[in-house]
């Protein structure tokens, strides 16, 4: 089972090591809600336009209902769950 997170890299303030910070979990890959992703992209776009952010490059549409530019992606290692103690 795989999950789809929305994450970005940040640096630890003391060690300086880079780590992935999950901003939002989009759920299981096999149950991905494309409508939710479309609403999220729309909300982010409206926010960026409202704060006069610089124009982002537009991606060639792959899907007429939902398209966005992926600049980089890689797997995020997830540690196994810790055993519970009673």
C-alpha positions in Angstrom: 0.0 0.0 0.0 1.4 3.4 -1.0 0.3 6.9 0.1 0.5 10.2 -1.7 1.9 13.1 0.4 2.3 16.7 -0.6 5.7 17.5 0.9 8.6 19.9 0.6 12.2 19.8 1.8 13.3 21.9 4.7 16.4 22.1 6.8 16.6 21.2 10.5 17.6 24.4 12.3 20.3 22.8 14.5 21.8 20.0 12.4 21.3 21.6 9.0 20.1 18.3 7.5 17.4 18.3 4.9 14.2 16.4 5.5 10.8 16.1 3.9 8.0 17.9 5.8 4.6 16.5 4.8 2.1 19.4 4.3 -0.9 17.2 3.4 -1.6 13.5 3.0 -3.7 12.9 -0.1 -4.5 9.4 1.0 -3.8 6.0 -0.5 -2.6 5.9 -4.1 -5.2 3.3 -5.1 -8.0 5.6 -3.7 -6.6 8.9 -4.9 -9.3 11.6 -5.1 -8.5 13.5 -8.3 -11.3 16.0 -7.7 -9.7 16.9 -4.3 -6.4 17.4 -6.0 -8.1 19.6 -8.6 -9.6 21.7 -5.9 -6.3 22.0 -4.1 -4.5 23.2 -7.2 -7.3 25.7 -7.9 -7.1 27.0 -4.3 -3.3 27.4 -4.5 -3.6 29.1 -7.9 -6.2 31.6 -6.5 -4.0 32.3 -3.5 -0.9 32.9 -5.6 -2.8 35.2 -7.9 -4.1 37.2 -4.9 -0.7 37.9 -3.4 0.8 39.0 -6.8 3.2 36.2 -6.9 5.4 35.8 -10.0 3.9 33.8 -12.8 4.7 30.1 -12.6 5.6 28.3 -15.8 2.6 26.4 -17.3 2.9 22.7 -18.0 1.6 21.2 -21.2 -1.8 19.8 -20.3 -1.6 16.0 -19.9 -5.2 15.8 -18.6 -7.7 18.4 -19.6 -9.4 18.3 -16.2 -6.2 18.4 -14.1 -2.7 19.5 -15.0 0.2 20.9 -13.0 3.9 21.1 -13.2 6.0 18.6 -11.2 9.5 20.0 -10.9 10.9 17.1 -8.9 9.8 14.0 -7.0 11.3 11.2 -5.2 10.2 8.5 -2.7 10.0 9.5 0.9 11.3 6.7 3.2 8.7 5.9 5.9 10.0 4.1 9.0 8.0 1.0 10.0 5.5 1.5 12.8 6.9 1.1 16.3 5.7 -1.9 18.2 3.2 -1.1 20.9 3.9 -2.1 24.5 1.1 -3.0 26.8 
